Amino acid sequence: MSLLAFTALAAAQAASPDYADGRNWICLPDRDDLCARSLAHNELTETGYGPREITRPATAPAIDCFYVYPTISRDSGLNSDMRPGEAEELFVTQTQFGRFSSVCRPFVPVYRQMTMAAIAVAATGGDVTTASRTAYGDVRAAFRDYIANRNKGRPYVLIGHSQGSIMLQQLIAEEIEGSPAHDLMLKAILPGWNIVVPQGETVGGSFDETPACTRPGQTGCVISWSTYGEGKPPPDNAVFGMGPPGMTAICTNPGRVGADGWVPLDGFFFTRSTYNVPGGPISWSKTGISPEAFVTGTLAEGRCVNDGRRGYLEIRTRRGPGDVRTDRLGGEVGQMGFFLAGWGKHLLDMSIAQNDLLELLAREDERTRMSAD
C-alpha cells in the first residue's frame, strides 16, 4: 500500500460516522426498528412454564436510555464495520436492551467496536490502542449528537456491558463529568467491567464526581457488577471483579440497590442458546422446552462481595423441594475447549436481573413524571 493510500485509509478510520443520519443507529425513538418490537416470554416457575407474556414498548416514557452493546462482532480486522449483523449486534441488542424500550426512549448507536479478533490480540499482549480510539470516538460522536439534537433536556440513563461499559466509563470521565450533561444523568448501569473506587470509598478511581449507587432512588451515580458463581470468587489474575492495588471493583446488587445480603434476582434468559457451557446444554425445566425462546423469573439470588481488591456479584440458584427448574445457570466464557475462570459468568451479567433493572427504571420514569407535574 502506498503512503498516500495508507494515509487516506487512516483518515477514514479516524473520522466518526455522521450520527445525524438515522441509518447509523440501531434504535431511535418513534420509528419501526428493533427496539419497537414487542417481545414474548414465559415465566419459569417452580412447577413449569407460566402463560405467555409480552413486553411492549412504552408510548411516551419520560426518560431516555443510551445503550452501548458489548463485544460481539466477528468482522475481520480490529474494528467492526457499520453494518450490524443479525446474529451479532442486532441479537445482543435485542436480548440485553430491547425490553428497556418499555421504560425509556431507546438510543442505540452503531459503532466500530473492537472485534473478537481485537480482544484476542489484546489478550496476548498486542497493541489495540488505535482500535480502541476508533471505537470510543464513534460512541463519543453518537452521544454528542444525542445531547445536541435528540435529548432536549430529558433525564437519561447510560447502559452498557463489557466493551460497552468500557466505552461509557471513558465517556463519563472525559465527556460528561463537569458538563451540563452530568446533571441530566439519572444513572449509569455498567456491568461486566471494573468500575473502581478506593477501598472503603464510594467515589474516586474511575470517576472524580460520579459515586457508586448505594441506596434506592439515588441519582447521578453508577451501578456495576461482575457475576461469579457461588464459592468461585475472582482469581488473582481475574479480568472482571478485580481492582488495582488500593482499589476495589464496585458491586451494586441489581436486585436491590444497596443490599448487603442475598437478594432474589428476577432474570431474563434465552433458552435456545447453543453456546457451550460447563456440563453441556441446560434443560431449563423438567417439564420440557419452553414455549417461547425467552423465560423470566427468580431462578437465582445474588449478593455483593467486597474483599480487598475483589468486588463481584456472587450468585446461586434458589430451588425448594419439588422444584422442576434447572439448578444450572451457565454464563461462563469458553475458549479453545476450556472456560476462563477470570471471566466468571460474564455472559449472564445483563440477564441475571433484567426484570429488576426494568423495575428500577420504571420507578425513575414515575419519579420524573411526578417532578414534572
C-alpha positions in Angstrom: 0.0 0.0 0.0 1.3 3.4 -0.9 1.9 6.1 1.7 -0.9 8.2 0.2 -3.4 5.3 0.3 -2.4 4.4 3.9 -2.9 8.0 5.0 -6.3 8.1 3.3 -7.3 4.8 5.0 -6.1 6.1 8.4 -8.1 9.3 8.0 -11.2 7.3 7.0 -10.9 5.1 10.1 -10.4 8.2 12.4 -13.4 10.1 11.2 -16.6 9.1 13.1 -19.8 8.4 11.3 -22.4 11.1 10.9 -24.9 10.4 13.7 -27.4 12.9 12.3 -28.1 10.1 9.8 -30.6 7.7 11.4 -29.0 4.8 9.4 -26.1 4.9 11.9 -28.5 4.0 14.8 -29.9 0.5 15.6 -32.6 2.1 17.7 -34.2 5.6 17.9 -37.5 6.6 19.4 -40.7 6.8 17.3 -39.6 4.6 14.4 -40.2 1.0 13.4 -36.9 -0.7 14.4 -35.6 -3.4 16.7 -36.5 -1.6 19.9 -40.1 -1.0 18.7 -40.8 -4.8 18.7 -42.8 -6.5 21.4 -41.0 -9.5 22.9 -42.8 -12.6 24.1 -41.6 -14.8 27.0 -42.8 -17.3 29.6 -42.3 -17.2 33.3 -40.1 -20.0 34.6 -41.8 -21.2 37.7 -41.2 -24.0 40.3 -43.9 -26.1 38.7 -43.3 -25.4 35.0 -43.8 -22.7 32.4 -46.3 -19.9 33.0 -48.5 -18.3 30.4 -47.2 -16.3 27.5 -46.3 -12.7 28.5 -45.3 -9.8 26.3 -43.1 -6.8 27.0 -44.2 -3.9 24.9 -42.6 -0.5 24.2 -43.9 2.4 26.2 -45.9 5.0 24.4 -44.4 8.2 26.0 -41.8 7.5 28.6 -40.3 10.4 30.5 -36.7 9.3 30.5 -34.2 8.2 27.8 -31.7 5.2 27.7 -28.5 5.4 25.7 -27.1 1.8 25.3 -23.7 0.6 24.0 -23.5 -3.1 23.2 -20.7 -5.4 24.2 -18.0 -7.2 22.1 -19.9 -9.3 19.6 -18.6 -8.6 16.1 -16.8 -11.3 14.2 -15.8 -8.9 11.4 -12.3 -9.2 10.1 -9.8 -6.7 11.4 -9.6 -5.0 14.8 -12.7 -2.8 14.3 -16.1 -3.8 13.0 -17.8 -2.2 10.1 -21.0 -0.1 10.3 -23.3 -2.9 9.2 -24.7 -4.6 12.3 -25.1 -8.3 11.9 -28.4 -10.1 12.6 -26.7 -12.7 14.8 -24.3 -10.2 16.4 -25.0 -6.6 17.1 -28.7 -6.9 16.5 -29.2 -10.1 18.5 -27.3 -8.8 21.6 -29.1 -5.5 21.4 -32.4 -7.3 21.4 -31.6 -9.7 24.3 -29.7 -7.2 26.5 -31.6 -4.0 25.8 -34.7 -4.4 23.6 -37.1 -4.6 26.5 -35.8 -1.3 28.0 -38.0 0.5 25.5 -40.9 -0.4 27.8 -39.5 2.1 30.4 -37.4 4.7 28.3 -36.9 6.1 24.9 -34.2 4.0 23.3 -31.0 5.3 21.7 -28.5 2.6 20.3 -25.7 3.8 18.0 -23.9 1.5 15.7 -20.2 1.9 16.4 -17.0 0.5 15.0 -16.3 -1.6 18.1 -13.2 -3.6 18.8 -13.9 -7.0 17.3 -13.5 -10.5 18.7 -10.2 -10.6 16.9 -9.1 -7.4 18.7 -9.9 -8.9 22.0 -7.8 -11.9 21.2 -4.9 -9.6 20.2 -5.2 -7.7 23.5 -5.3 -10.9 25.5 -2.0 -12.0 24.0 -0.3 -8.6 24.8 -0.9 -6.9 21.4 -1.5 -3.2 20.9 -5.1 -2.3 20.2 -4.8 1.4 21.2 -5.8 2.6 17.7 -8.8 0.2 17.5 -9.9 1.4 21.0 -9.7 5.1 19.9 -11.8 4.4 16.8 -14.5 2.6 18.9 -14.6 5.3 21.6 -14.6 8.1 19.0 -17.7 6.7 17.5 -19.5 6.4 20.9 -18.5 9.9 21.8 -19.7 11.3 18.5 -23.1 9.5 18.9 -23.5 10.8 22.4 -22.7 14.4 21.3 -25.3 14.1 18.6 -27.8 12.7 21.2 -27.2 15.6 23.6 -27.1 18.3 21.0 -30.0 17.2 18.8 -32.1 14.5 20.4 -32.1 14.8 24.2 -34.0 18.1 24.6 -33.2 18.4 28.3 -34.6 15.0 29.3 -33.1 12.8 32.1 -31.3 9.8 30.7 -29.7 6.5 31.8 -26.5 5.1 30.3 -26.5 1.3 29.9 -23.6 -0.8 28.7 -22.0 -4.2 29.1 -18.4 -5.3 28.8 -16.8 -3.3 26.0 -20.0 -1.1 26.1 -19.3 -0.4 29.7 -15.6 0.4 28.9 -16.8 3.0 26.3 -19.3 4.6 28.7 -16.8 4.7 31.6 -14.5 6.7 29.4 -17.4 8.8 28.2 -18.4 9.8 31.7 -14.8 10.5 32.8 -13.8 12.6 29.7 -17.1 14.0 28.3 -19.9 14.0 30.9 -18.4 14.9 34.2 -18.0 18.7 34.5 -20.6 19.3 31.8 -24.4 20.1 31.9 -25.0 16.5 30.6 -23.9 15.2 34.0 -26.9 17.0 35.7 -29.3 15.1 33.4 -27.7 11.6 34.0 -30.0 9.6 36.3 -27.8 6.6 36.5 -25.1 4.7 34.6 -25.6 0.9 34.6 -22.2 -0.5 33.6 -21.9 -4.3 34.4 -19.2 -6.5 33.1 -16.3 -4.1 33.7 -14.2 -2.9 36.6 -15.5 0.4 37.8 -13.1 1.1 40.7 -13.0 3.2 43.8 -10.5 3.4 46.7 -11.2 0.6 49.1 -13.8 1.8 51.7 -14.9 4.7 49.5 -17.8 5.3 47.0 -16.1 7.8 44.6 -12.7 8.3 43.2 -10.7 5.9 40.9 -12.7 5.6 37.7 -14.6 8.8 38.3 -14.0 12.1 40.0 -17.6 13.1 40.6 -19.8 10.1 40.0 -20.2 7.8 43.0 -21.3 4.2 43.3 -25.1 4.0 43.9 -25.6 2.9 47.5 -29.3 3.4 48.1 -32.6 3.1 46.1 -33.7 6.3 44.4 -30.2 7.8 44.3 -29.4 9.6 41.1 -26.2 10.8 39.4 -24.5 7.5 40.3 -23.2 4.3 38.8 -24.3 0.7 39.2 -21.9 -2.0 38.3 -21.2 -5.7 39.0 -19.4 -8.7 37.6 -21.1 -12.1 38.1 -19.5 -15.2 39.6 -20.9 -18.5 40.8 -21.2 -19.2 44.5 -17.9 -20.3 46.0 -15.9 -19.3 42.9 -14.5 -15.8 43.5 -12.4 -14.0 41.0 -8.8 -15.4 40.9 -5.9 -13.1 41.4 -5.5 -12.7 37.6 -9.2 -12.1 37.0 -10.3 -9.9 34.1 -13.5 -8.9 35.9 -14.3 -8.2 39.6 -10.8 -7.1 40.5 -9.4 -3.6 41.1 -5.7 -2.5 41.0 -3.8 -2.3 44.3 -5.5 0.0 46.8 -8.8 -0.1 44.8 -11.8 -2.3 44.6 -14.2 -3.0 41.8 -17.6 -1.8 42.9 -20.5 -4.1 43.2 -24.1 -2.9 43.2 -26.7 -5.7 43.7 -29.0 -5.3 40.7 -31.8 -7.0 42.6 -31.9 -4.2 45.2 -29.5 -1.3 45.2 -27.7 -1.1 48.5 -28.5 -4.6 49.7 -25.8 -6.4 51.6 -27.1 -10.0 51.8 -28.7 -12.5 49.4 -31.4 -11.0 47.3 -33.7 -12.8 44.7 -32.8 -11.8 41.2 -35.6 -11.6 38.6 -33.9 -12.6 35.3 -34.5 -12.8 31.6 -32.9 -15.9 29.9 -32.5 -17.1 26.3 -33.3 -20.8 26.4 -32.3 -21.6 22.8 -28.7 -20.7 23.1 -26.2 -23.1 21.5 -23.2 -21.6 23.3 -21.2 -24.2 25.2 -21.5 -24.2 29.0 -19.9 -26.4 31.6 -21.9 -29.7 31.8 -23.4 -29.2 28.3 -26.7 -27.7 27.3 -29.1 -26.5 30.0 -32.5 -28.1 30.4 -34.4 -25.2 31.9 -37.3 -27.2 33.3 -38.0 -30.9 33.8 -41.4 -30.3 32.1 -39.7 -29.8 28.7 -38.8 -27.0 26.3 -40.2 -23.5 27.0 -42.9 -22.4 24.5 -41.1 -19.1 23.9 -37.4 -18.7 23.4 -37.1 -16.4 26.4 -38.1 -17.0 30.0 -38.2 -14.8 33.1 -38.2 -15.5 36.8 -36.4 -15.5 40.1 -34.3 -18.6 39.3 -31.3 -17.1 41.1 -30.3 -15.0 44.1 -27.2 -12.9 44.5 -25.1 -10.9 47.0 -22.3 -8.4 46.6 -18.9 -9.4 47.9 -16.2 -6.8 48.5 -13.0 -8.3 49.7 -9.9 -6.1 49.2 -9.4 -5.7 45.5 -12.2 -8.0 44.7 -15.8 -6.7 44.2 -18.3 -9.1 42.5 -21.9 -10.4 42.4 -22.0 -13.9 43.8 -25.0 -15.9 42.5 -26.7 -19.3 43.1 -29.9 -20.9 42.1 -32.8 -20.8 44.6 -34.8 -24.0 44.5 -37.0 -25.8 47.0 -38.4 -29.3 47.3 -40.1 -30.4 44.1 -38.8 -27.5 42.1 -38.6 -28.5 38.4 -36.3 -25.7 37.3 -32.7 -26.2 36.4 -30.0 -25.8 39.1 -27.5 -24.6 36.5 -27.1 -21.0 35.2 -24.3 -21.0 32.7 -22.7 -17.7 31.6 -19.1 -18.9 31.5 -16.9 -17.8 28.6 -15.3 -20.6 26.7 -12.1 -20.5 24.6 -10.2 -23.4 22.9 -12.1 -26.1 24.9 -11.9 -24.6 28.4 -13.6 -21.9 30.4 -11.9 -18.8 31.6 -12.1 -18.6 35.4 -11.1 -14.9 35.5 -14.2 -14.0 33.4 -16.7 -15.6 35.8 -20.3 -15.8 34.5 -19.7 -12.8 32.3 -22.4 -13.7 29.8 -25.1 -13.6 32.5 -24.3 -10.1 33.7 -27.2 -8.4 31.8 -29.7 -11.2 32.0 -29.4 -12.3 35.6 -31.6 -9.4 37.0 -33.0 -7.8 33.8 -36.6 -7.6 35.2 -35.2 -5.9 38.4 -33.4 -3.3 36.2 -36.6 -2.6 34.3 -38.5 -2.1 37.5 -35.7 0.2 38.7 -36.0 2.4 35.6 -39.8 2.3 35.8 -39.6 3.9 39.2 -37.2 6.5 37.7 -39.7 7.2 35.0 -42.5 7.6 37.5 -40.4 10.0 39.7 -39.6 12.0 36.7 -43.2 12.3 35.7 -44.2 13.4 39.3 -41.5 16.0 39.5 -42.7 17.5 36.2 -46.3 17.8 37.4 
